Amino acid sequence: MKINATNNNFQQKNPINFKGNRIENLLKVLPDTKISKGLTNLDKNIFQTYIISKQFQMGITADEIAELSKFDNMEYIIKAFELLTKKLAIPDNIKPGLITSPLPANILMGYAPILNGIYIDTEKTKNIQKLHVFSTLRHELQHYIQNCNILRHEEFGEKAVDSAAEKFIEYQKQILNSFLASNSPKELREALSSIPECAYWLKALDYIEAKDEEGLANYINKIAQQYKSEFSEFRQKIISNMGVIKKDSNLTPRIEASFKEFNNIGYYNPNGSIDYSNYFNTFIEQEAILAQGQAGFEYSQEPCFIRYAKKDFFETIKNQNNLGLT
């Protein structure tokens, strides 16, 4: 397995604020019925979650968890990744890569569709319970599955390739401009010359130092076409392994929602923080959180999902900084 290290920065995401009316409403006791007494909105929500989450059940055994728990730190993450991808039947030739990188605030991990990579802040995961690391990794793998389903779709797949190429170039421009904001072209050349993955930026620096804007634009367009070709090949590998999803599939509405949300992440505030009222209303995050919760339950080996979910909920409130949701 290839594991890359990088210093790329993700946009900061703030923890959920559980104070105020939201938590009070969840703990509000509902009117008694013939079949229930003293139930709260939280009980109702957790039961609904239990029913919906069963679609993400993986069948992890106590022996598998016991074996996995023998490992620590990055070795644990690799073994957890291997177990999860095995349970999810993800073929080796299209697995997402694991990329170690410092991430802001409370973020443990994040999936980047345009790179098919899961970013992991290994400094933060050292201080987090293994169950939470495991379930967060499952969360990111659900985003990977969403991306694969988009690319498999006969209508949205091609659109996703075009969109990924545009986003890739924009992302690379942002990185280069960020570097140039604090380093001269000469200093940047010296820093990048020893990093093989940054070789194409050395050529871009030639155009920048020569003040050749047209040459730079043409060069960037060439990189975009190369990336698009490689991403198209990745799409074909996914289709070869998993098959095409037709336009008239009952999965199409879910795939369309994923496609729109991947292309327009609409839960950032103007200052760059997260508006969690929108975050939790997105399809891609709702689904990933359900998959995460089911993975945490299976890892815990608790006999009752509802009891596990309530315990996890109250522990989350006590320690809001360890959510790790992306």
C-alpha positions as CSV (number, residue, x, y, z in Angstrom):
1,M,0.0,0.0,0.0
2,K,1.3,3.4,-0.9
3,I,1.2,6.0,1.9
4,N,2.1,9.6,1.0
5,A,3.1,12.4,3.3
6,T,2.1,16.0,2.5
7,N,1.8,19.4,4.2
8,N,-1.3,20.4,2.2
9,N,-3.8,22.3,4.5
10,F,-7.5,21.6,4.6
11,Q,-9.9,24.4,5.3
12,Q,-10.7,24.7,9.0
13,K,-13.9,23.1,10.3
14,N,-15.2,24.0,13.7
15,P,-16.8,21.5,16.2
16,I,-20.6,21.2,16.5
17,N,-22.2,23.4,19.1
18,F,-24.6,21.3,21.1
19,K,-25.7,24.1,23.4
20,G,-29.1,25.7,23.4
21,N,-32.4,24.6,22.0
22,R,-31.0,21.7,19.8
23,I,-30.0,19.6,22.8
24,E,-33.1,20.6,24.8
25,N,-35.3,19.5,21.9
26,L,-33.6,16.1,21.6
27,L,-34.1,15.4,25.3
28,K,-37.7,16.6,25.3
29,V,-40.0,13.8,26.5
30,L,-42.7,12.8,23.9
31,P,-46.3,12.2,24.8
32,D,-47.0,8.6,25.9
33,T,-48.6,6.2,23.5
34,K,-50.0,2.7,23.9
35,I,-46.6,1.1,23.1
36,S,-44.2,3.6,24.7
37,K,-43.8,5.8,27.7
38,G,-41.2,8.4,28.6
39,L,-39.4,8.3,25.3
40,T,-37.5,11.4,24.1
41,N,-36.8,12.8,20.6
42,L,-33.3,11.4,21.0
43,D,-34.8,7.9,21.5
44,K,-37.0,8.3,18.5
45,N,-34.1,9.5,16.3
46,I,-31.7,6.7,17.5
47,F,-34.3,4.1,16.7
48,Q,-34.8,5.5,13.2
49,T,-31.0,5.6,12.8
50,Y,-30.8,1.9,13.9
51,I,-33.2,0.9,11.1
52,I,-31.5,2.9,8.4
53,S,-28.0,2.0,9.4
54,K,-28.5,-1.7,9.0
55,Q,-27.8,-1.2,5.2
56,F,-24.2,-0.4,6.2
57,Q,-23.7,-3.5,8.4
58,M,-20.4,-5.2,7.5
59,G,-20.4,-8.3,9.8
60,I,-17.2,-7.5,11.7
61,T,-16.5,-10.2,14.2
62,A,-15.1,-10.1,17.8
63,D,-12.0,-12.0,16.7
64,E,-11.3,-9.5,13.9
65,I,-11.6,-6.6,16.3
66,A,-9.4,-8.4,18.9
67,E,-6.7,-8.9,16.2
68,L,-6.9,-5.4,15.0
69,S,-6.6,-4.0,18.5
70,K,-3.1,-5.4,18.8
71,F,-1.8,-2.6,16.6
72,D,-1.1,1.0,17.3
73,N,-0.8,4.4,15.5
74,M,-0.2,4.2,11.7
75,E,0.1,0.4,11.7
76,Y,-3.4,0.3,13.3
77,I,-4.8,2.6,10.6
78,I,-3.3,0.5,7.8
79,K,-4.7,-2.7,9.3
80,A,-8.1,-1.0,9.9
81,F,-8.1,0.2,6.3
82,E,-7.3,-3.4,5.1
83,L,-10.1,-4.8,7.2
84,L,-12.7,-2.2,6.1
85,T,-11.8,-2.4,2.4
86,K,-12.0,-6.2,2.6
87,K,-15.5,-6.1,4.3
88,L,-16.6,-3.5,1.7
89,A,-15.2,-5.6,-1.2
90,I,-13.2,-2.7,-2.6
91,P,-10.7,-4.1,-5.2
92,D,-7.0,-3.4,-4.7
93,N,-6.5,-1.6,-8.1
94,I,-9.1,1.1,-7.2
95,K,-8.6,1.6,-3.5
96,P,-8.1,5.1,-2.3
97,G,-4.6,6.1,-1.2
98,L,-3.7,7.0,2.4
99,I,-2.0,10.4,2.7
100,T,-0.6,11.6,6.0
101,S,-1.0,15.3,6.5
102,P,-1.5,17.9,9.2
103,L,-5.2,18.8,9.3
104,P,-6.8,21.9,11.0
105,A,-8.8,22.1,14.2
106,N,-10.5,18.8,15.2
107,I,-10.3,17.1,11.8
108,L,-8.8,13.6,11.9
109,M,-9.4,12.6,8.2
110,G,-10.8,13.8,4.9
111,Y,-11.5,12.2,1.5
112,A,-10.4,14.1,-1.6
113,P,-12.4,12.9,-4.6
114,I,-10.1,14.5,-7.2
115,L,-7.1,12.6,-5.8
116,N,-8.9,9.5,-4.6
117,G,-7.1,9.8,-1.4
118,I,-7.9,9.8,2.3
119,Y,-6.0,12.4,4.3
120,I,-5.1,11.4,7.8
121,D,-3.6,13.5,10.6
122,T,-1.5,10.9,12.4
123,E,-0.6,13.3,15.2
124,K,-4.3,13.6,16.2
125,T,-5.2,9.9,15.7
126,K,-2.5,9.0,18.3
127,N,-4.7,10.6,21.0
128,I,-8.0,9.3,19.8
129,Q,-9.7,6.0,20.8
130,K,-9.2,3.3,18.3
131,L,-13.0,2.8,17.9
132,H,-13.3,6.5,16.8
133,V,-10.4,6.2,14.4
134,F,-11.9,3.1,12.9
135,S,-15.4,4.6,12.5
136,T,-14.0,7.8,11.1
137,L,-12.1,5.9,8.5
138,R,-15.3,4.1,7.6
139,H,-16.9,7.6,7.2
140,E,-14.3,8.6,4.7
141,L,-14.7,5.3,2.8
142,Q,-18.4,6.0,2.4
143,H,-17.4,9.2,0.6
144,Y,-15.1,7.1,-1.6
145,I,-18.0,4.8,-2.4
146,Q,-20.2,7.8,-3.2
147,N,-17.5,9.0,-5.6
148,C,-17.2,5.6,-7.3
149,N,-21.0,5.5,-7.8
150,I,-20.9,8.9,-9.5
151,L,-18.1,7.8,-11.8
152,R,-19.9,4.5,-12.6
153,H,-23.0,6.4,-13.7
154,E,-23.5,6.7,-17.4
155,E,-24.8,10.3,-17.2
156,F,-22.9,11.8,-14.2
157,G,-19.6,9.9,-14.7
158,E,-18.3,11.9,-17.6
159,K,-19.5,15.1,-16.0
160,A,-17.6,14.2,-12.8
161,V,-14.3,13.6,-14.8
162,D,-14.7,17.1,-16.4
163,S,-15.4,18.7,-13.0
164,A,-12.5,16.9,-11.4
165,A,-10.1,18.2,-14.0
166,E,-11.3,21.8,-13.4
167,K,-11.0,21.4,-9.6
168,F,-7.6,19.7,-9.8
169,I,-6.1,22.7,-11.7
170,E,-7.8,25.2,-9.4
171,Y,-6.4,23.3,-6.4
172,Q,-2.9,23.3,-7.9
173,K,-3.1,27.0,-8.7
174,Q,-4.1,27.7,-5.1
175,I,-1.1,25.7,-3.8
176,L,1.4,27.4,-6.1
177,N,0.0,30.9,-5.3
178,S,0.2,30.1,-1.6
179,F,3.8,29.0,-2.0
180,L,4.7,32.1,-4.0
181,A,3.1,34.4,-1.5
182,S,5.8,33.6,1.1
183,N,8.7,32.4,-1.1
184,S,10.5,33.8,-4.2
185,P,10.5,31.6,-7.3
186,K,14.1,30.9,-6.6
187,E,13.4,29.8,-3.1
188,L,10.5,27.7,-4.2
189,R,12.6,26.0,-6.9
190,E,15.2,25.0,-4.3
191,A,12.5,23.6,-2.0
192,L,10.7,21.6,-4.7
193,S,13.7,20.3,-6.6
194,S,14.2,17.4,-4.2
195,I,10.5,16.3,-4.3
196,P,9.7,14.1,-7.4
197,E,5.9,14.7,-7.1
198,C,6.5,18.5,-7.6
199,A,8.5,18.2,-10.7
200,Y,5.8,19.7,-12.9
201,W,5.8,22.9,-10.8
202,L,9.5,23.4,-11.6
203,K,8.5,23.7,-15.3
204,A,5.7,26.1,-14.3
205,L,8.3,28.2,-12.4
206,D,10.2,28.6,-15.7
207,Y,7.2,30.4,-17.2
208,I,6.6,32.4,-14.1
209,E,10.2,33.7,-13.9
210,A,10.1,34.5,-17.6
211,K,6.8,36.3,-17.1
212,D,5.3,34.2,-19.9
213,E,1.6,34.2,-19.0
214,E,0.5,32.6,-22.3
215,G,3.1,29.9,-21.9
216,L,2.1,29.2,-18.3
217,A,-1.6,29.0,-19.3
218,N,-0.8,26.5,-22.1
219,Y,1.3,24.5,-19.7
220,I,-1.4,24.4,-17.1
221,N,-4.0,23.3,-19.7
222,K,-1.6,20.5,-20.7
223,I,-1.4,19.4,-17.1
224,A,-5.2,19.5,-16.9
225,Q,-5.6,17.3,-20.0
226,Q,-3.1,14.8,-18.6
227,Y,-4.9,14.7,-15.3
228,K,-8.3,14.3,-17.1
229,S,-6.8,11.3,-19.1
230,E,-5.6,9.7,-15.9
231,F,-8.8,10.3,-14.1
232,S,-10.8,8.8,-17.1
233,E,-8.6,5.7,-16.8
234,F,-9.4,5.5,-13.1
235,R,-13.1,5.7,-14.0
236,Q,-12.8,2.9,-16.5
237,K,-11.1,0.7,-13.8
238,I,-14.1,1.4,-11.5
239,I,-16.5,0.4,-14.2
240,S,-14.5,-2.7,-15.1
241,N,-14.7,-3.8,-11.5
242,M,-18.2,-2.6,-10.5
243,G,-20.1,-2.2,-13.7
244,V,-22.0,0.8,-15.2
245,I,-25.0,2.3,-13.4
246,K,-27.7,3.1,-15.9
247,K,-29.7,6.4,-16.1
248,D,-32.9,4.6,-15.1
249,S,-31.4,3.0,-12.0
250,N,-33.2,3.6,-8.7
251,L,-29.8,4.8,-7.5
252,T,-29.8,7.8,-9.8
253,P,-31.5,10.3,-7.4
254,R,-28.9,9.5,-4.7
255,I,-26.0,9.7,-7.2
256,E,-27.3,13.0,-8.5
257,A,-27.5,14.4,-5.0
258,S,-23.9,13.2,-4.3
259,F,-22.7,14.7,-7.6
260,K,-24.2,18.1,-6.8
261,E,-22.9,18.2,-3.3
262,F,-19.4,17.1,-4.2
263,N,-19.3,19.9,-6.7
264,N,-20.7,22.6,-4.4
265,I,-19.9,22.0,-0.8
266,G,-22.5,24.4,0.6
267,Y,-22.0,24.3,4.3
268,Y,-19.1,26.8,4.7
269,N,-19.8,30.2,6.4
270,P,-18.2,33.3,4.8
271,N,-15.4,33.2,7.4
272,G,-14.5,29.6,6.5
273,S,-16.2,27.9,9.4
274,I,-18.8,25.1,9.1
275,D,-22.5,25.8,9.2
276,Y,-23.5,22.5,10.8
277,S,-27.2,23.1,10.3
278,N,-26.4,22.8,6.6
279,Y,-23.7,20.1,7.1
280,F,-26.1,17.7,8.6
281,N,-28.7,18.3,5.9
282,T,-26.4,17.2,3.1
283,F,-27.0,13.7,1.6
284,I,-23.3,12.9,1.4
285,E,-22.7,13.6,5.1
286,Q,-25.9,12.0,6.4
287,E,-25.0,8.8,4.6
288,A,-21.4,8.9,5.7
289,I,-22.4,9.5,9.4
290,L,-24.8,6.6,9.3
291,A,-22.0,4.3,7.9
292,Q,-19.7,5.7,10.6
293,G,-22.1,5.0,13.4
294,Q,-22.7,1.4,12.3
295,A,-19.0,0.8,12.1
296,G,-18.5,2.2,15.6
297,F,-21.3,-0.1,16.9
298,E,-19.8,-3.2,15.3
299,Y,-16.3,-2.3,16.6
300,S,-17.7,-1.8,20.1
301,Q,-19.2,-5.4,20.1
302,E,-22.0,-3.9,22.2
303,P,-25.1,-6.1,22.1
304,C,-27.6,-3.2,21.7
305,F,-27.3,-0.5,19.0
306,I,-29.6,1.9,20.8
307,R,-27.7,1.7,24.1
308,Y,-24.4,2.1,22.2
309,A,-25.7,5.1,20.3
310,K,-27.1,6.9,23.3
311,K,-23.8,6.4,25.2
312,D,-21.8,7.7,22.2
313,F,-24.1,10.7,21.9
314,F,-23.6,11.9,25.4
315,E,-19.8,11.2,25.2
316,T,-19.7,13.4,22.1
317,I,-21.4,16.2,23.9
318,K,-18.8,16.1,26.7
319,N,-16.0,16.2,24.2
320,Q,-17.0,18.1,21.1
321,N,-13.5,18.5,19.8
322,N,-13.1,14.9,18.9
323,L,-15.8,14.6,16.3
324,G,-13.5,14.2,13.3
325,L,-16.3,14.5,10.7
326,T,-15.5,15.6,7.2
